[in-house]
Amino acid sequence: MSDTLFRSADLIEPYDLVVYAGSKAEFHGFYEAVPCFCRHCIHDFARGRNDVRYELVDPWGESAQLRCVRRASIRPARLG
């Protein structure tokens, strides 16, 4: 089976450790994912868009956080 099928079944809970692999290569790495509650995401949710976006927070506080990150740009971190 393809890796894409398994990744699509992965669920992300608030404060899960994830790997960002999106278009901003300088930010690739490990983050904690929390639902994004910025005004843009709240507005989209109120209009009926089911595209859940995340805010990625650096658990070590070494880099800036990313907002409005789509699910396709992150995957759960596999430790161990």
N, C-alpha and C positions, 0 to 999 in steps of 0.2 A: 504494500500500500504506500501511497505517496506521503511524504512529510507534510504536505499542505493539508491533507485531510485531518491528520492528527493535530496540527496547529489550529485549525478552525474549531476544533472541539475544546481547546484550552480556554478555561475561564479565568478571568482576572478579578480578584477580590481587592478591595481597598487595602493599600499598604503592602501589596505583594511586590516582591522584587522582580523586576522585568529588565529586559535588554532592549534598548532603543537601537533600531537599525533603519531609521528613516532617512530622508533626503539630506538632512544636516549632518554631514559626516563628522564634523568637529565635536558633535555631542554624542556620538556612539558610545555606549557603555551601559552600566548598571544604574537603575533608578528605582525608587518606590513609586508605584502608580496609585493615584487617587483620582476619582471623578473630577472633571474640570467644571467649576461653577462660575466661570467668568460670564460676563453679561452676554457675550456672543453665543456661548454654548447654551445658556439658559433660554435665550431668545429662540434658538433653533429647536430646542426641546419643546418649548411652548407652541411652536408652529407645527409640531407633529413629526419632526425628524427623529428617527430612532438611532441615529449615528452617535453612539456614546463616544465621547472624547475624554482624554485623560490629561491630567497635569502630572508631569514627571519631576520628582523631587530627588535631588542628590542626597542619599542617606549620610554621606560623609561631609556635606557642606562645602565641597571643593569647587563646584561649578554652578552656573545659573540653572534655574528650573525651566522646563519647557511646558508650554500651555497648549491646549487644543490639539493634542496629539491623537491621531486616528489609531484605531485598533490594529490596522494593517501594518503600522510602523513599529509595533512592539510585540514581543513574545515573552512568555514566562521564562524566568531564569532557571536553568537546571543546575543545581548545586549537588555535587557528589557523584 
